[in-house]
Amino acid sequence: MVNDMTKGKPMKLILAFCIPMLIGNIIQQLYSMVDSVVVGRYIGVDAFAGVSSTGTLTFLVIGFVLGLTSGFSIKVSQSFGAGDYKEMRRYAVNSLYLSGAFAILLTILTVAFTRPLLRVMQTPENIFNYAYDYIIILFAGISVTILYNILASILRAVGDSKTPLIFLGIAAFINIVLDLLFVIVFGMGVKGVGYATIIAQVISAILCIIYIKKRYFILHFERDELKIDIRKCKDLVSVGVPMALQYSITAIGTIILQSAVNTLGSDAVAAVGAAIRVQSIAILPMETLGLTMATYAGQNLGAKKYDRIRYGVNRSLILSVAYSLVIYLVMAFFGGSISQLFIKKEEVEIIGDIVRFLRVSGAFYPTIAILFIIRNVLQGLGYSAVTMLAGVSELLARGAIAIVFVGSFGFNAVIFAGPIAWIAADIILIITYIVKQNELKRMCMEPTNDVSYVKQADSNCIRTD
């Protein structure tokens, strides 16, 4: 079901779009978490550390995929917001062609360079094989990941965040069952966890294809829309690649930091891995609200309703920062208990490091709340180059911590790497958004027929509800 976010009360629309996507992301985190729980509980700490050590390398590639497909969908959402459905379908079909090309390229590169990259990252020998066996399966199946994400991104671009949720829920259930079956019953080790993930993604992609074919007539391509359009491919690449690079550049900084963490030993790797797992759940609502704002901004930019963009951003910032303060308290008091899902309670030192990580990092959650909203809004407005620059600032911050401070201050330096990176990115994003917001104010001079707006003294586009 399409969801036009250019009409009606902005926050109602934003939350209606965000909540199903949040549930979907929670489900995705859940089966990712089950992977870790199964590995940590039924294979061992070294296996858990091995799988956890691949997180940054996985983020490098999967982050590139998420950025690429999200970027492609921006053009789809802008065309949908403008009401030009033929143009929307042309962008959609060309995004599929480009996704296929990137799938082939990424599969070749990742499979060829996984082992050397793990060596460069100084992965400890006692966990190296666990890390390689797990991640090589994920990379070999990267084409399936790309297919699901581009289909889900197109659905979200037209305002449907519920359908990807349903399919993700089905895939998550299958993934969990297969995890337990492959690891506990068949004794396949970390390879079984990798295979379970790929099989689940295959199923979710197939379900998306079937649903679009049967229900989404707005996305049924006509013959003249199926040809490759070089101009549209350039448009898509101009938005998608900078967004993809922004994710990957951020991931490179994380890889540099992970390399430094690896030198501290497998216990430190396990502590950081578990802390990041817990933190990823904590910040998920903020991240999802940010992703919602990309679609919201893209649709309203296409409809030339600049006032709605500013209003939605301001309210979303308030909501996200308020949540960040609440979840910090949860992490400060209960983070250690939650981490015992991954680490046995007998591992007292590791759990102590996890608690320190979560308490310090959590104090800076308002900064990442702002980062998610502003970064995604700028992406929705088409300013991908700026978000890539913010990613570079995160890279430099994490790289500096890893190279200069981890050797001297150890785990304590690792704890501060994330917050410092968030602040570095925020400086660029906030300044840029203030400049762009002033541009939106100047453009917001056209009268609107939307009955939820009234003319006021300082602007004719201020929300009143």
SVG drawing of the C-alpha trace seen along z (x, -y; Angstrom):
<svg xmlns="http://www.w3.org/2000/svg" viewBox="-8 -39 59 72">
<polyline fill="none" stroke="black" stroke-width="0.4" points="0.0,0.0 1.5,-3.3 1.8,-6.1 1.9,-9.7 3.8,-11.6 3.2,-15.0 -0.4,-15.4 -1.7,-15.3 -0.1,-15.8 3.6,-15.3 4.3,-13.6 1.4,-11.2 2.7,-10.2 6.3,-9.9 5.4,-7.7 3.0,-5.6 5.9,-4.9 8.6,-4.6 7.0,-2.2 6.6,0.8 10.1,0.2 11.4,0.1 9.7,3.4 11.3,4.8 14.7,3.5 14.2,5.0 13.4,8.3 16.5,8.0 18.6,7.2 16.8,10.1 17.9,12.7 21.4,11.2 21.4,11.3 20.3,15.0 23.3,15.7 25.5,14.3 23.7,16.0 23.9,19.4 27.6,18.9 28.5,17.7 26.5,20.2 26.9,23.4 30.3,22.9 32.3,20.8 33.8,17.4 36.5,17.7 33.8,18.4 31.8,15.4 34.9,13.2 35.6,14.4 32.1,13.7 32.2,10.3 35.5,9.3 34.0,9.5 31.3,6.9 33.3,4.0 34.3,5.7 30.7,6.8 29.6,3.2 32.0,2.0 30.3,4.1 26.7,4.3 26.9,0.6 27.9,-0.1 24.9,1.9 22.5,0.2 23.7,-3.2 23.6,-2.4 20.1,-1.0 18.8,-3.7 20.4,-6.3 18.7,-4.8 15.4,-4.9 15.7,-8.7 15.1,-9.4 12.1,-7.0 10.6,-8.8 11.1,-12.2 9.3,-11.1 6.6,-9.6 6.2,-12.8 5.9,-14.8 3.2,-12.4 5.2,-11.4 4.7,-7.6 6.2,-6.9 9.4,-8.6 9.3,-6.8 9.1,-3.4 12.0,-4.3 14.2,-5.2 13.1,-1.9 13.9,0.3 17.3,-1.3 18.1,-1.0 17.5,2.7 19.9,2.9 22.6,1.0 22.1,3.1 22.7,6.2 26.0,4.8 27.1,3.9 26.2,7.3 28.5,9.0 31.4,6.6 31.0,6.8 30.8,10.6 34.1,10.9 35.9,8.3 34.8,9.5 35.4,13.2 38.9,12.4 40.0,10.1 38.3,11.3 41.3,13.4 43.9,10.6 41.7,8.1 41.3,10.2 45.1,10.5 45.6,6.7 43.1,6.3 45.5,8.4 42.7,10.9 44.1,13.1 45.0,16.6 42.8,18.3 39.7,16.7 40.8,16.3 39.2,19.4 35.9,18.7 35.9,15.2 36.8,16.3 34.3,19.2 31.5,17.0 32.1,13.9 33.0,15.6 29.5,17.1 27.9,13.7 30.0,12.2 29.4,15.1 25.7,14.4 25.9,10.6 23.8,10.5 20.8,11.8 21.4,9.1 21.4,6.4 18.3,7.8 16.3,7.7 17.5,4.3 16.8,2.6 13.3,4.1 12.6,3.1 14.0,-0.4 11.7,-0.9 8.7,0.2 9.7,-2.3 10.2,-5.0 6.5,-4.8 5.6,-4.9 5.2,-1.2 7.2,-0.2 4.8,2.5 5.4,5.1 9.2,5.4 8.4,5.8 6.2,8.8 8.7,10.5 11.5,9.7 9.6,11.3 9.1,14.5 12.8,14.6 13.8,13.9 11.8,16.9 13.3,19.1 16.8,17.8 16.4,18.6 15.1,22.1 18.0,22.8 20.6,21.4 19.5,23.8 19.2,26.7 22.5,26.1 24.6,25.4 23.0,27.6 21.6,30.5 24.0,30.7 27.1,29.3 28.0,27.0 29.6,24.4 29.8,20.7 29.3,21.9 25.8,23.0 25.0,19.5 26.2,17.9 24.2,20.3 21.1,19.7 21.4,15.9 21.7,16.3 18.8,18.7 16.6,16.3 17.5,13.4 16.7,15.5 13.3,16.1 12.6,12.4 13.8,11.3 11.5,13.9 8.5,12.7 9.2,9.1 9.2,10.0 5.9,12.0 4.2,9.2 5.2,6.4 4.1,8.5 0.7,9.3 -0.2,6.1 1.9,3.1 0.5,2.2 2.1,-1.2 5.4,0.6 4.5,2.8 6.8,1.7 5.6,1.0 7.7,2.1 9.2,-1.4 10.2,-1.7 12.4,1.4 15.3,0.1 18.5,-1.1 18.4,-4.9 22.0,-6.2 20.9,-9.6 18.8,-8.1 21.6,-5.7 23.9,-8.7 21.3,-10.4 21.0,-7.3 24.8,-6.8 25.2,-10.5 23.0,-10.0 23.6,-6.3 27.3,-6.0 28.1,-9.0 25.6,-7.5 27.3,-4.1 30.7,-5.6 29.5,-7.5 28.7,-4.2 31.9,-2.6 34.1,-5.5 32.6,-5.3 33.2,-1.6 36.9,-2.0 37.4,-4.1 35.7,-1.3 37.9,1.3 41.0,-0.7 39.7,-0.8 38.8,2.9 42.4,3.6 43.6,1.8 41.1,3.6 42.4,6.9 45.8,6.2 44.3,6.0 43.4,9.7 40.3,11.9 38.7,10.8 38.7,7.2 37.3,8.2 34.5,10.1 33.8,7.2 33.6,4.7 31.6,7.1 29.0,7.7 28.8,4.0 28.2,3.0 25.5,5.6 23.7,4.2 24.2,0.6 22.9,1.3 19.6,2.4 19.5,-0.7 20.1,-3.2 17.8,-1.4 14.8,-3.6 16.9,-6.7 18.4,-5.2 15.0,-4.1 13.5,-7.5 16.4,-8.9 15.8,-6.5 12.1,-7.6 13.1,-11.2 15.0,-10.4 11.8,-9.2 9.8,-12.0 12.2,-14.7 12.5,-13.1 8.7,-12.9 8.1,-16.5 11.0,-17.8 9.4,-16.3 6.1,-17.9 7.9,-21.2 6.5,-21.3 9.6,-22.7 7.7,-23.9 6.7,-20.3 10.3,-19.3 11.4,-21.8 8.5,-21.1 9.0,-17.3 12.8,-17.7 12.3,-19.9 9.7,-17.6 11.7,-14.5 14.9,-16.0 13.0,-16.6 11.6,-13.1 14.9,-11.4 16.9,-13.4 14.3,-12.7 14.5,-9.0 18.3,-9.1 18.2,-10.4 15.8,-7.6 17.7,-4.8 21.0,-6.1 19.5,-5.4 18.5,-1.9 22.0,-1.2 23.7,-2.6 21.7,-0.4 20.9,2.7 23.5,2.9 25.6,5.5 22.6,7.8 21.6,7.5 25.2,8.4 24.9,11.7 22.8,12.9 26.1,13.1 28.7,13.6 28.4,16.0 28.1,14.3 31.3,16.1 33.3,13.9 33.4,11.1 36.1,9.0 34.6,9.0 31.2,8.0 32.8,5.2 34.4,3.8 31.0,4.0 29.3,2.0 32.0,-0.7 31.7,-0.9 27.9,-1.3 27.8,-3.9 30.4,-6.2 29.1,-5.8 25.5,-6.2 26.1,-9.6 26.7,-10.8 23.5,-9.3 22.0,-12.7 24.8,-13.4 24.1,-10.3 20.3,-11.1 21.0,-14.4 23.4,-12.7 20.8,-10.2 18.1,-12.8 20.2,-15.4 22.2,-13.0 19.2,-11.2 17.3,-14.5 20.2,-15.8 20.4,-12.6 16.6,-12.8 17.2,-16.3 19.9,-15.1 23.0,-16.4 24.8,-13.1 28.3,-14.6 27.9,-16.4 27.0,-13.3 30.0,-11.6 32.2,-14.4 30.7,-13.8 31.6,-10.1 35.2,-11.2 35.2,-13.1 34.1,-10.0 36.8,-8.0 39.5,-10.5 38.2,-10.6 38.2,-6.8 41.5,-6.4 43.2,-9.0 41.9,-7.2 43.1,-3.8 46.5,-5.0 47.4,-7.5 45.6,-6.5 44.7,-2.8 48.3,-1.8 48.7,-4.0 45.2,-4.0 43.9,-0.6 40.2,0.2 39.5,-3.3 40.5,-4.8 38.2,-2.4 35.2,-3.5 35.6,-7.2 36.2,-6.5 32.4,-6.3 31.3,-9.5 34.2,-11.5 33.4,-10.3 29.7,-11.2 30.6,-14.7 33.0,-15.2 30.2,-14.3 27.6,-16.4 29.7,-19.6 29.6,-19.2 26.0,-18.0 24.5,-20.7 26.3,-23.6 25.2,-22.3 21.6,-21.8 21.4,-25.3 22.5,-26.7 20.1,-24.4 17.2,-25.2 17.6,-28.9 17.4,-28.0 14.1,-26.1 12.7,-29.1 13.5,-31.3 11.8,-28.7 8.8,-28.4 7.0,-31.3 4.5,-29.4 0.9,-29.3 -0.4,-25.8 -3.8,-24.2 -3.0,-22.0 -5.7,-22.9 -3.4,-22.0 -1.3,-25.2 -2.1,-28.8 -0.3,-32.0 1.5,-33.6 3.6,-36.7 7.1,-35.3 6.3,-32.7 3.4,-31.5 4.4,-27.9 4.4,-27.3 2.7,-24.2 -0.1,-24.8 -1.0,-21.3"/>
</svg>
